[in-house]
Amino acid sequence: MAQQVKAVIARAKGAPVEVTTIVVPDPGPGEAVVRIQACGVCHTDLHYREGGINDEFPFLLGHEAAGIVESVGEGVTEVEPGDFVVLNWRAVCGQCRACKRGRPQYCFNTHNAKQKMTLLDGTELSPALGIGAFAEKTLVAAGQCTKVDPAAEPAVAGLLGCGVMAGLGAAINTGSVGRGDTVAVIGCGGVGGAAVMGSRLAGASKIIAVDIDDRKLETARKLGATHTVNSRTTDPVEAIRELTGGNGADVVVEAVGRPETYKQAFYARDLAGTVVLVGVPTPEMTLELPLLDVFGRGGALKSSWYGDCLPTRDFPMLIDLYLQGRLDLGAFVTETIELDAVEQAFERMHHGDVLRSVVVF
């Protein structure tokens, strides 16, 4: 039987979000209903509210979540009721050319639940990143549920569902940071901070955090940065080169997503070094670089989408490291809030006051 639950939606571009009642259908074949325990407030949710993703209003916001599987539909074998899961927005198909080549993290046919959640009047909702977890319960494809150790705190575990995984993965999976490498991270919000933490976990010898906000730089130090550069007052390219013997960093993670900062990353890397773009640019942005510099400097220019993660591989491993005390995921939780405080959390995010506000149910 369909259920009525409280949720946060965005009805129109730029309008404040609101708490309302939605209808969650019973899971169909390949689907699961998850009782949400915690959901982080991510910048992507704000992009949805501002119409920066598409105009398919109303949106059911929230996607960085953990909870308990309540029911599953026909044919579901990945999870069962009672499982503690982290939700992901890339349920791989197992059949596309990427999956068949053994690269499921690049799946070209990821999927979501087929049924729609609705408002009480039947208006269909567009769930953020196919999840919609600012809700007491949500309907997802079963493949979007990744079972992890239930000893993990939900407010912490859910952050792997998006921003933290994106940053950790940009360093470890995409950038292949290894023991002794020098790393620079440009932009030290939640994603950049996670890239710093991932670089430390991978054994980088020097981790240089770059930002224009001293508060974020101080947080980056706590997450593992060995050096910080305020690029508002200092040329970051020159500073990174000076800290790396004049060479540049082996890996530079760009977590801002702007042409100016990408150019800084490009010129701050060592010869044959790697640039990883994990910051999300907007559609109108363009980049101009001398082609001779691209040719002459060698190395790799990569983009990292969701940290090139494979949830079934990465989420349980990172949760285990967290439970062992080797990965301080709790450092990203600035505050826990009620469902009706999401709009205020957006405001604090805008002012750079938090790494993550987390809605706890």
LONUNU-672308 format. One record per residue (C-alpha): residue number from 1; residue in three letters; z, x, y. Coordinates in steps of 0.02 Angstrom, whole numbers, plus 32768, in hexadecimal, padded with zeros to 4 digits. Each point is the difference from the previous one (the first is absolute). Example, Ala and Ser with C-alpha at 12.3 -4.5 7.8 and 13.67 -1.06 7.14 Angstrom:
@guke->1	lumlo->ALA	up->8186	east->8267	north->7F1F $
@guke->2	lumlo->SER	up->7FDF	east->8045	north->80AC $
***
This chain:
@guke->1	lumlo->MET	up->8000	east->8000	north->8000 $
@guke->2	lumlo->ALA	up->7FD4	east->8042	north->80AD $
@guke->3	lumlo->GLN	up->8095	east->8039	north->8068 $
@guke->4	lumlo->GLN	up->8029	east->7FF2	north->80B9 $
@guke->5	lumlo->VAL	up->804A	east->809E	north->804D $
@guke->6	lumlo->LYS	up->8023	east->8049	north->80AC $
@guke->7	lumlo->ALA	up->7F85	east->8081	north->8042 $
@guke->8	lumlo->VAL	up->7FC2	east->8058	north->809D $
@guke->9	lumlo->ILE	up->7F50	east->7FD7	north->8039 $
@guke->10	lumlo->ALA	up->7F8D	east->802C	north->8091 $
@guke->11	lumlo->ARG	up->7FA0	east->7F66	north->8039 $
@guke->12	lumlo->ALA	up->7F95	east->804B	north->8089 $
@guke->13	lumlo->LYS	up->7FCD	east->80A7	north->8049 $
@guke->14	lumlo->GLY	up->808B	east->804E	north->8065 $
@guke->15	lumlo->ALA	up->8075	east->7F6B	north->7FEF $
@guke->16	lumlo->PRO	up->80B4	east->8021	north->7FCA $
@guke->17	lumlo->VAL	up->801B	east->7FEE	north->7F45 $
@guke->18	lumlo->GLU	up->8064	east->7F6C	north->7FC0 $
@guke->19	lumlo->VAL	up->806A	east->7FD1	north->7F6A $
@guke->20	lumlo->THR	up->7FBE	east->7F68	north->7FA6 $
@guke->21	lumlo->THR	up->7FF7	east->7FB0	north->7F54 $
@guke->22	lumlo->ILE	up->7F70	east->802B	north->7F8D $
@guke->23	lumlo->VAL	up->7FC9	east->7FC7	north->7F54 $
@guke->24	lumlo->VAL	up->7FF5	east->807F	north->7F73 $
@guke->25	lumlo->PRO	up->7F9E	east->7FC1	north->7F68 $
@guke->26	lumlo->ASP	up->802D	east->8024	north->7F4C $
@guke->27	lumlo->PRO	up->7FAB	east->809F	north->7FC3 $
@guke->28	lumlo->GLY	up->7F56	east->7FEB	north->7FB1 $
@guke->29	lumlo->PRO	up->7FAB	east->8076	north->7F85 $
@guke->30	lumlo->GLY	up->8022	east->80B4	north->802F $
@guke->31	lumlo->GLU	up->807B	east->7FD0	north->808B $
@guke->32	lumlo->ALA	up->80BB	east->8011	north->801E $
@guke->33	lumlo->VAL	up->8080	east->7FB2	north->8074 $
@guke->34	lumlo->VAL	up->807C	east->807F	north->8044 $
@guke->35	lumlo->ARG	up->80A7	east->7FD9	north->8051 $
@guke->36	lumlo->ILE	up->8004	east->8078	north->8092 $
@guke->37	lumlo->GLN	up->809F	east->8065	north->801A $
@guke->38	lumlo->ALA	up->7FC8	east->8070	north->808F $
@guke->39	lumlo->CYS	up->7F64	east->801E	north->8069 $
@guke->40	lumlo->GLY	up->7FE1	east->8088	north->8082 $
@guke->41	lumlo->VAL	up->7FB6	east->7FD8	north->80AA $
@guke->42	lumlo->CYS	up->7F62	east->8069	north->8005 $
@guke->43	lumlo->HIS	up->7F89	east->8022	north->8090 $
@guke->44	lumlo->THR	up->7F76	east->7FAF	north->7F9A $
@guke->45	lumlo->ASP	up->805B	east->7F59	north->800E $
@guke->46	lumlo->LEU	up->7FFA	east->8013	north->80BC $
@guke->47	lumlo->HIS	up->7F45	east->8025	north->7FF5 $
@guke->48	lumlo->TYR	up->7FEB	east->7F5C	north->7FA2 $
@guke->49	lumlo->ARG	up->8061	east->7FA1	north->8085 $
@guke->50	lumlo->GLU	up->7F94	east->804E	north->8088 $
@guke->51	lumlo->GLY	up->7F5E	east->7FD4	north->7FA7 $
@guke->52	lumlo->GLY	up->7FDA	east->80B7	north->7FE0 $
@guke->53	lumlo->ILE	up->7FD8	east->7FE6	north->7F47 $
@guke->54	lumlo->ASN	up->7F9B	east->7F5F	north->8004 $
@guke->55	lumlo->ASP	up->800D	east->7F51	north->804A $
@guke->56	lumlo->GLU	up->802E	east->7FA0	north->7F62 $
@guke->57	lumlo->PHE	up->809A	east->7FAE	north->804C $
@guke->58	lumlo->PRO	up->807F	east->7FC4	north->7FD2 $
@guke->59	lumlo->PHE	up->8042	east->809F	north->7FAE $
@guke->60	lumlo->LEU	up->8093	east->800A	north->7F8A $
@guke->61	lumlo->LEU	up->8045	east->80A8	north->8035 $
@guke->62	lumlo->GLY	up->805D	east->8087	north->7FA0 $
@guke->63	lumlo->HIS	up->7FC4	east->8074	north->7F77 $
@guke->64	lumlo->GLU	up->807A	east->8091	north->7FEA $
@guke->65	lumlo->ALA	up->8072	east->7FAC	north->7F83 $
@guke->66	lumlo->ALA	up->8069	east->8002	north->7F63 $
@guke->67	lumlo->GLY	up->8045	east->7F70	north->7F9B $
@guke->68	lumlo->ILE	up->8018	east->7FAB	north->7F59 $
@guke->69	lumlo->VAL	up->7F74	east->7FB3	north->7F9B $
@guke->70	lumlo->GLU	up->802B	east->7F47	north->7FEF $
@guke->71	lumlo->SER	up->7F6D	east->7FBF	north->7F9B $
@guke->72	lumlo->VAL	up->7F58	east->803A	north->7FBF $
@guke->73	lumlo->GLY	up->7F5D	east->7FAB	north->7FD5 $
@guke->74	lumlo->GLU	up->7F96	east->8000	north->7F64 $
@guke->75	lumlo->GLY	up->7FC8	east->80A9	north->7FBF $
@guke->76	lumlo->VAL	up->807B	east->8069	north->8064 $
@guke->77	lumlo->THR	up->8040	east->8096	north->7F9E $
@guke->78	lumlo->GLU	up->802C	east->807D	north->808A $
@guke->79	lumlo->VAL	up->80A4	east->7FAD	north->8030 $
@guke->80	lumlo->GLU	up->8073	east->7F74	north->7FC9 $
@guke->81	lumlo->PRO	up->8082	east->7F92	north->8055 $
@guke->82	lumlo->GLY	up->8099	east->8064	north->8032 $
@guke->83	lumlo->ASP	up->7FA4	east->80A4	north->8021 $
@guke->84	lumlo->PHE	up->802B	east->805C	north->80A1 $
@guke->85	lumlo->VAL	up->7F5B	east->802D	north->8053 $
@guke->86	lumlo->VAL	up->7FB5	east->8053	north->8099 $
@guke->87	lumlo->LEU	up->7F68	east->7FA3	north->8040 $
@guke->88	lumlo->ASN	up->7F5E	east->805D	north->8022 $
@guke->89	lumlo->TRP	up->7F61	east->7FC8	north->8055 $
@guke->90	lumlo->ARG	up->7F87	east->8057	north->7F8A $
@guke->91	lumlo->ALA	up->8001	east->7FAF	north->7F55 $
@guke->92	lumlo->VAL	up->7F7D	east->8065	north->7FA4 $
@guke->93	lumlo->CYS	up->7F7B	east->7FA9	north->7F98 $
@guke->94	lumlo->GLY	up->7FEA	east->807E	north->7F74 $
@guke->95	lumlo->GLN	up->7F46	east->7FDA	north->7FF6 $
@guke->96	lumlo->CYS	up->7FA9	east->8044	north->809B $
@guke->97	lumlo->ARG	up->7FA6	east->80A7	north->8005 $
@guke->98	lumlo->ALA	up->8098	east->8059	north->804A $
@guke->99	lumlo->CYS	up->8076	east->7FBB	north->7F7C $
@guke->100	lumlo->LYS	up->7F87	east->802B	north->7F73 $
@guke->101	lumlo->ARG	up->7FF4	east->80B2	north->8041 $
@guke->102	lumlo->GLY	up->80BB	east->8012	north->7FF1 $
@guke->103	lumlo->ARG	up->8020	east->7FF1	north->80BB $
@guke->104	lumlo->PRO	up->8055	east->7F56	north->800F $
@guke->105	lumlo->GLN	up->8053	east->8032	north->80A4 $
@guke->106	lumlo->TYR	up->7F52	east->7FEB	north->804B $
@guke->107	lumlo->CYS	up->7FE1	east->7F56	north->7FAF $
@guke->108	lumlo->PHE	up->7F71	east->7FA6	north->8058 $
@guke->109	lumlo->ASN	up->8032	east->7F53	north->7FC5 $
@guke->110	lumlo->THR	up->80B9	east->7FE9	north->8022 $
@guke->111	lumlo->HIS	up->8038	east->7F4B	north->7FFB $
@guke->112	lumlo->ASN	up->8084	east->7F84	north->8039 $
@guke->113	lumlo->ALA	up->803D	east->7F56	north->7FC7 $
@guke->114	lumlo->LYS	up->7F74	east->7F81	north->7FF6 $
@guke->115	lumlo->GLN	up->806A	east->7F6A	north->8035 $
@guke->116	lumlo->LYS	up->8031	east->7FE7	north->80B5 $
@guke->117	lumlo->MET	up->80AD	east->7FE6	north->8048 $
@guke->118	lumlo->THR	up->7FFE	east->7F79	north->8085 $
@guke->119	lumlo->LEU	up->805E	east->7FAD	north->808E $
@guke->120	lumlo->LEU	up->804C	east->7F56	north->7FDB $
@guke->121	lumlo->ASP	up->7F65	east->7FAA	north->8045 $
@guke->122	lumlo->GLY	up->7F91	east->805E	north->7F85 $
@guke->123	lumlo->THR	up->7FBE	east->8083	north->807A $
@guke->124	lumlo->GLU	up->7FD8	east->809C	north->7F9B $
@guke->125	lumlo->LEU	up->8059	east->80A1	north->802F $
@guke->126	lumlo->SER	up->7FB5	east->80AF	north->8003 $
@guke->127	lumlo->PRO	up->8084	east->8073	north->7FB3 $
@guke->128	lumlo->ALA	up->800D	east->80AB	north->8053 $
@guke->129	lumlo->LEU	up->7FAC	east->8080	north->7F8F $
@guke->130	lumlo->GLY	up->7FF9	east->7F7B	north->7F7A $
@guke->131	lumlo->ILE	up->80BE	east->7FF9	north->7FF3 $
@guke->132	lumlo->GLY	up->8058	east->7F9B	north->8088 $
@guke->133	lumlo->ALA	up->80B4	east->8034	north->7FE0 $
@guke->134	lumlo->PHE	up->805C	east->7FC8	north->809C $
@guke->135	lumlo->ALA	up->802C	east->7F6E	north->7F90 $
@guke->136	lumlo->GLU	up->8088	east->7FD1	north->7F87 $
@guke->137	lumlo->LYS	up->7F7B	east->7FFE	north->7F77 $
@guke->138	lumlo->THR	up->7F4A	east->8031	north->7FF9 $
@guke->139	lumlo->LEU	up->7F6B	east->7FF0	north->7F8A $
@guke->140	lumlo->VAL	up->7FA2	east->809F	north->7FD2 $
@guke->141	lumlo->ALA	up->7F8C	east->8042	north->7F7A $
@guke->142	lumlo->ALA	up->806C	east->8043	north->7F72 $
@guke->143	lumlo->GLY	up->7FAE	east->80AA	north->8016 $
@guke->144	lumlo->GLN	up->804E	east->8009	north->80AD $
@guke->145	lumlo->CYS	up->80AC	east->8008	north->7FAF $
@guke->146	lumlo->THR	up->803B	east->80AE	north->7FCC $
@guke->147	lumlo->LYS	up->809F	east->8002	north->7F97 $
@guke->148	lumlo->VAL	up->8081	east->8082	north->8037 $
@guke->149	lumlo->ASP	up->80B5	east->802A	north->7FDA $
@guke->150	lumlo->PRO	up->806D	east->7F6B	north->8039 $
@guke->151	lumlo->ALA	up->8089	east->8079	north->8036 $
@guke->152	lumlo->ALA	up->7F9C	east->8021	north->809E $
@guke->153	lumlo->GLU	up->8034	east->7FAA	north->80A1 $
@guke->154	lumlo->PRO	up->7F7A	east->7F7B	north->8027 $
@guke->155	lumlo->ALA	up->7FFC	east->802B	north->80BA $
@guke->156	lumlo->VAL	up->7FD2	east->80B2	north->7FD0 $
@guke->157	lumlo->ALA	up->7F8F	east->7FDF	north->7F6C $
@guke->158	lumlo->GLY	up->7F90	east->7F88	north->805F $
@guke->159	lumlo->LEU	up->7FCF	east->8086	north->807D $
@guke->160	lumlo->LEU	up->7F98	east->8054	north->7F79 $
@guke->161	lumlo->GLY	up->7F8F	east->7F68	north->800A $
@guke->162	lumlo->CYS	up->7FA8	east->8040	north->809B $
@guke->163	lumlo->GLY	up->8033	east->807C	north->8089 $
@guke->164	lumlo->VAL	up->806E	east->8079	north->7FA1 $
@guke->165	lumlo->MET	up->7F85	east->800B	north->7F6F $
@guke->166	lumlo->ALA	up->7F71	east->801A	north->807A $
@guke->167	lumlo->GLY	up->8056	east->8096	north->804F $
@guke->168	lumlo->LEU	up->8045	east->804D	north->7F60 $
@guke->169	lumlo->GLY	up->7F59	east->7FE9	north->7FAB $
@guke->170	lumlo->ALA	up->7F9D	east->8049	north->8092 $
@guke->171	lumlo->ALA	up->8060	east->80A3	north->7FEA $
@guke->172	lumlo->ILE	up->8014	east->8006	north->7F42 $
@guke->173	lumlo->ASN	up->7F6A	east->7FA2	north->7FBB $
@guke->174	lumlo->THR	up->7F78	east->8014	north->8084 $
@guke->175	lumlo->GLY	up->8034	east->80A3	north->8051 $
@guke->176	lumlo->SER	up->803C	east->8050	north->7F5D $
@guke->177	lumlo->VAL	up->808B	east->8059	north->805D $
@guke->178	lumlo->GLY	up->8048	east->8085	north->7F8D $
@guke->179	lumlo->ARG	up->8089	east->8082	north->7FF6 $
@guke->180	lumlo->GLY	up->7FFA	east->8078	north->8092 $
@guke->181	lumlo->ASP	up->7F80	east->7F9F	north->8066 $
@guke->182	lumlo->THR	up->800F	east->7FEC	north->80BB $
@guke->183	lumlo->VAL	up->7FF0	east->7F4C	north->803B $
@guke->184	lumlo->ALA	up->7FF1	east->7FAD	north->80AA $
@guke->185	lumlo->VAL	up->801A	east->7F45	north->8017 $
@guke->186	lumlo->ILE	up->7FBE	east->7FB2	north->80A0 $
@guke->187	lumlo->GLY	up->8057	east->7F5B	north->8027 $
@guke->188	lumlo->CYS	up->80B0	east->7FEA	north->7FBB $
@guke->189	lumlo->GLY	up->801C	east->7F46	north->7FF0 $
@guke->190	lumlo->GLY	up->8023	east->7FB5	north->7F56 $
@guke->191	lumlo->VAL	up->7F5F	east->803E	north->7FAF $
@guke->192	lumlo->GLY	up->8006	east->80AD	north->804E $
@guke->193	lumlo->GLY	up->80B9	east->8010	north->7FD7 $
@guke->194	lumlo->ALA	up->7FD7	east->7FD9	north->7F4B $
@guke->195	lumlo->ALA	up->7F79	east->8086	north->8002 $
@guke->196	lumlo->VAL	up->8085	east->807B	north->803C $
@guke->197	lumlo->MET	up->8072	east->7FCA	north->7F72 $
@guke->198	lumlo->GLY	up->7F73	east->800C	north->7F82 $
@guke->199	lumlo->SER	up->7FD4	east->80AF	north->8039 $
@guke->200	lumlo->ARG	up->80B4	east->8035	north->7FEB $
@guke->201	lumlo->LEU	up->8005	east->7FB3	north->7F52 $
@guke->202	lumlo->ALA	up->7F61	east->8060	north->7FD2 $
@guke->203	lumlo->GLY	up->804D	east->80A7	north->8033 $
@guke->204	lumlo->ALA	up->7FA8	east->8025	north->80A4 $
@guke->205	lumlo->SER	up->8045	east->809D	north->8052 $
@guke->206	lumlo->LYS	up->7FE8	east->7FC7	north->80B3 $
@guke->207	lumlo->ILE	up->7FF2	east->7F4C	north->803E $
@guke->208	lumlo->ILE	up->7FD3	east->7FEA	north->80B7 $
@guke->209	lumlo->ALA	up->801D	east->7F52	north->8049 $
@guke->210	lumlo->VAL	up->7F9D	east->7FD0	north->809A $
@guke->211	lumlo->ASP	up->8022	east->7F68	north->806F $
@guke->212	lumlo->ILE	up->8016	east->7FCE	north->80B6 $
@guke->213	lumlo->ASP	up->80AC	east->7FB2	north->7FE0 $
@guke->214	lumlo->ASP	up->8096	east->8073	north->7FEC $
@guke->215	lumlo->ARG	up->805C	east->7F78	north->7FA0 $
@guke->216	lumlo->LYS	up->7F7A	east->7FFF	north->7F7B $
@guke->217	lumlo->LEU	up->7FFE	east->80BD	north->7FF9 $
@guke->218	lumlo->GLU	up->80BC	east->8002	north->7FE3 $
@guke->219	lumlo->THR	up->7FEA	east->7F83	north->7F72 $
@guke->220	lumlo->ALA	up->7F74	east->806C	north->7FB9 $
@guke->221	lumlo->ARG	up->8078	east->8092	north->7FF7 $
@guke->222	lumlo->LYS	up->8078	east->7F96	north->7F9B $
@guke->223	lumlo->LEU	up->7F72	east->7FD3	north->7F8B $
@guke->224	lumlo->GLY	up->7FD2	east->80B6	north->7FE1 $
@guke->225	lumlo->ALA	up->7F9F	east->8047	north->8094 $
@guke->226	lumlo->THR	up->8024	east->80B8	north->801C $
@guke->227	lumlo->HIS	up->7FB4	east->8002	north->80AF $
@guke->228	lumlo->THR	up->7FD7	east->7F7E	north->8084 $
@guke->229	lumlo->VAL	up->7F82	east->7FFA	north->808E $
@guke->230	lumlo->ASN	up->8001	east->7F83	north->808F $
@guke->231	lumlo->SER	up->7F46	east->7FEF	north->8024 $
@guke->232	lumlo->ARG	up->8022	east->7FAB	north->80A6 $
@guke->233	lumlo->THR	up->8038	east->80A8	north->8047 $
@guke->234	lumlo->THR	up->7FB4	east->807E	north->7F87 $
@guke->235	lumlo->ASP	up->7F50	east->801C	north->7FBD $
@guke->236	lumlo->PRO	up->801A	east->7FD3	north->7F48 $
@guke->237	lumlo->VAL	up->7F6C	east->8066	north->7FC1 $
@guke->238	lumlo->GLU	up->803F	east->809F	north->8050 $
@guke->239	lumlo->ALA	up->80B2	east->7FDC	north->7FC9 $
@guke->240	lumlo->ILE	up->7FCD	east->7FE2	north->7F4B $
@guke->241	lumlo->ARG	up->7F98	east->809F	north->7FFE $
@guke->242	lumlo->GLU	up->808E	east->8064	north->804B $
@guke->243	lumlo->LEU	up->8077	east->7FBF	north->7F7A $
@guke->244	lumlo->THR	up->7F85	east->802E	north->7F76 $
@guke->245	lumlo->GLY	up->7FD8	east->80B4	north->802C $
@guke->246	lumlo->GLY	up->7F6C	east->7FCF	north->806C $
@guke->247	lumlo->ASN	up->7FA6	east->7FAE	north->7F6E $
@guke->248	lumlo->GLY	up->8025	east->7F46	north->8004 $
@guke->249	lumlo->ALA	up->8050	east->7F95	north->7F7A $
@guke->250	lumlo->ASP	up->7FC0	east->7FF1	north->7F4E $
@guke->251	lumlo->VAL	up->800C	east->7F42	north->800B $
@guke->252	lumlo->VAL	up->8004	east->7F95	north->809E $
@guke->253	lumlo->VAL	up->802C	east->7F48	north->7FED $
@guke->254	lumlo->GLU	up->7FC4	east->7F93	north->8090 $
@guke->255	lumlo->ALA	up->806D	east->7F65	north->8002 $
@guke->256	lumlo->VAL	up->7FCC	east->7FB9	north->80A9 $
@guke->257	lumlo->GLY	up->7F4B	east->7FCB	north->7FE6 $
@guke->258	lumlo->ARG	up->7FB3	east->8033	north->80A7 $
@guke->259	lumlo->PRO	up->7F6C	east->8073	north->8027 $
@guke->260	lumlo->GLU	up->806C	east->8070	north->806E $
@guke->261	lumlo->THR	up->8083	east->801F	north->7F7C $
@guke->262	lumlo->TYR	up->7F7D	east->8012	north->7F77 $
@guke->263	lumlo->LYS	up->7FAE	east->808D	north->8064 $
@guke->264	lumlo->GLN	up->80AB	east->8052	north->8010 $
@guke->265	lumlo->ALA	up->8014	east->7FF5	north->7F44 $
@guke->266	lumlo->PHE	up->7F51	east->8046	north->7FE3 $
@guke->267	lumlo->TYR	up->801D	east->809A	north->806C $
@guke->268	lumlo->ALA	up->80B6	east->8018	north->7FC9 $
@guke->269	lumlo->ARG	up->7FD3	east->801F	north->7F49 $
@guke->270	lumlo->ASP	up->7FE0	east->80A9	north->7FB2 $
@guke->271	lumlo->LEU	up->7F52	east->8033	north->7FC9 $
@guke->272	lumlo->ALA	up->7FDB	east->7FA2	north->7F5E $
@guke->273	lumlo->GLY	up->8097	east->7F93	north->8025 $
@guke->274	lumlo->THR	up->800B	east->7F44	north->7FEA $
@guke->275	lumlo->VAL	up->800B	east->7F74	north->807F $
@guke->276	lumlo->VAL	up->8042	east->7F59	north->7FC1 $
@guke->277	lumlo->LEU	up->7FE5	east->7F66	north->806B $
@guke->278	lumlo->VAL	up->8081	east->7F7A	north->7FD5 $
@guke->279	lumlo->GLY	up->8013	east->7FB5	north->80AE $
@guke->280	lumlo->VAL	up->7F96	east->7F63	north->8010 $
@guke->281	lumlo->PRO	up->7F7D	east->8003	north->808A $
@guke->282	lumlo->THR	up->7FBC	east->7F64	north->8056 $
@guke->283	lumlo->PRO	up->7F4A	east->7FCB	north->7FE8 $
@guke->284	lumlo->GLU	up->7FC1	east->803B	north->80A9 $
@guke->285	lumlo->MET	up->803F	east->80B4	north->7FED $
@guke->286	lumlo->THR	up->7F81	east->808C	north->7FE9 $
@guke->287	lumlo->LEU	up->8012	east->80B9	north->7FDF $
@guke->288	lumlo->GLU	up->7F95	east->8090	north->803E $
@guke->289	lumlo->LEU	up->8010	east->80AF	north->7FB9 $
@guke->290	lumlo->PRO	up->7F8A	east->8095	north->8007 $
@guke->291	lumlo->LEU	up->7FA9	east->7FFE	north->7F58 $
@guke->292	lumlo->LEU	up->8004	east->80BE	north->7FFE $
@guke->293	lumlo->ASP	up->80BE	east->7FF9	north->8005 $
@guke->294	lumlo->VAL	up->8002	east->7F87	north->7F6E $
@guke->295	lumlo->PHE	up->7F8F	east->8076	north->7FA1 $
@guke->296	lumlo->GLY	up->8053	east->80A3	north->8033 $
@guke->297	lumlo->ARG	up->80B4	east->7FD1	north->7FE2 $
@guke->298	lumlo->GLY	up->7FE2	east->7FC5	north->7F4E $
@guke->299	lumlo->GLY	up->808B	east->7FA6	north->7FA6 $
@guke->300	lumlo->ALA	up->800F	east->7F45	north->7FED $
@guke->301	lumlo->LEU	up->8006	east->7F6A	north->8074 $
@guke->302	lumlo->LYS	up->804E	east->7F6F	north->7FA1 $
@guke->303	lumlo->SER	up->803C	east->7F50	north->8023 $
@guke->304	lumlo->SER	up->8095	east->7FB9	north->7FA3 $
@guke->305	lumlo->TRP	up->8004	east->7F46	north->7FDB $
@guke->306	lumlo->TYR	up->80AA	east->7FC6	north->7FC0 $
@guke->307	lumlo->GLY	up->8028	east->80B7	north->7FDE $
@guke->308	lumlo->ASP	up->7F7F	east->8001	north->7F73 $
@guke->309	lumlo->CYS	up->808D	east->7FB7	north->7F99 $
@guke->310	lumlo->LEU	up->7FFB	east->7FAF	north->7F56 $
@guke->311	lumlo->PRO	up->8096	east->7F8B	north->8008 $
@guke->312	lumlo->THR	up->8023	east->8000	north->7F45 $
@guke->313	lumlo->ARG	up->8008	east->80BE	north->8004 $
@guke->314	lumlo->ASP	up->804F	east->8023	north->80A9 $
@guke->315	lumlo->PHE	up->807D	east->7F74	north->8023 $
@guke->316	lumlo->PRO	up->806F	east->801B	north->7F65 $
@guke->317	lumlo->MET	up->7FFC	east->80BD	north->8017 $
@guke->318	lumlo->LEU	up->8034	east->7FF8	north->80B7 $
@guke->319	lumlo->ILE	up->8088	east->7F80	north->7FDB $
@guke->320	lumlo->ASP	up->8044	east->8075	north->7F7A $
@guke->321	lumlo->LEU	up->8004	east->8090	north->807C $
@guke->322	lumlo->TYR	up->805A	east->7F8F	north->807C $
@guke->323	lumlo->LEU	up->8083	east->7FD0	north->7F7F $
@guke->324	lumlo->GLN	up->8018	east->80B8	north->7FD3 $
@guke->325	lumlo->GLY	up->8025	east->8026	north->80B7 $
@guke->326	lumlo->ARG	up->7F65	east->806B	north->8013 $
@guke->327	lumlo->LEU	up->7FA1	east->7F8C	north->8074 $
@guke->328	lumlo->ASP	up->805E	east->7FAF	north->8090 $
@guke->329	lumlo->LEU	up->7F9B	east->7F61	north->8011 $
@guke->330	lumlo->GLY	up->8096	east->7FAD	north->804F $
@guke->331	lumlo->ALA	up->7FE4	east->806B	north->809B $
@guke->332	lumlo->PHE	up->7F6F	east->7F90	north->8030 $
@guke->333	lumlo->VAL	up->806A	east->7F61	north->800B $
@guke->334	lumlo->THR	up->8038	east->7FF8	north->80B5 $
@guke->335	lumlo->GLU	up->8046	east->7F50	north->7FF5 $
@guke->336	lumlo->THR	up->8005	east->7F66	north->7F93 $
@guke->337	lumlo->ILE	up->7FDC	east->7F57	north->8050 $
@guke->338	lumlo->GLU	up->7FF3	east->7F46	north->7FDD $
@guke->339	lumlo->LEU	up->7F59	east->7FA7	north->7FE9 $
@guke->340	lumlo->ASP	up->8008	east->7FB4	north->80AF $
@guke->341	lumlo->ALA	up->800C	east->80AC	north->8053 $
@guke->342	lumlo->VAL	up->7F50	east->803E	north->7FD7 $
@guke->343	lumlo->GLU	up->7FBD	east->7FE4	north->80B0 $
@guke->344	lumlo->GLN	up->808E	east->8069	north->8049 $
@guke->345	lumlo->ALA	up->7FDC	east->8086	north->7F7E $
@guke->346	lumlo->PHE	up->7F4C	east->8008	north->803D $
@guke->347	lumlo->GLU	up->8042	east->8021	north->80AF $
@guke->348	lumlo->ARG	up->8071	east->808D	north->7FC5 $
@guke->349	lumlo->MET	up->7F6F	east->804A	north->7F9E $
@guke->350	lumlo->HIS	up->7F93	east->7FFB	north->809C $
@guke->351	lumlo->HIS	up->8082	east->8064	north->8060 $
@guke->352	lumlo->GLY	up->8014	east->8080	north->7F73 $
@guke->353	lumlo->ASP	up->80B6	east->7FD3	north->7FE3 $
@guke->354	lumlo->VAL	up->7FF5	east->7FF2	north->7F41 $
@guke->355	lumlo->LEU	up->7FAF	east->804F	north->7F69 $
@guke->356	lumlo->ARG	up->8011	east->7F5D	north->7F9F $
@guke->357	lumlo->SER	up->8054	east->7F5B	north->801B $
@guke->358	lumlo->VAL	up->8015	east->7FAA	north->7F58 $
@guke->359	lumlo->VAL	up->8012	east->7F46	north->7FE3 $
@guke->360	lumlo->VAL	up->8084	east->7FE4	north->7F7A $
@guke->361	lumlo->PHE	up->800B	east->7F57	north->7FA8 $
***
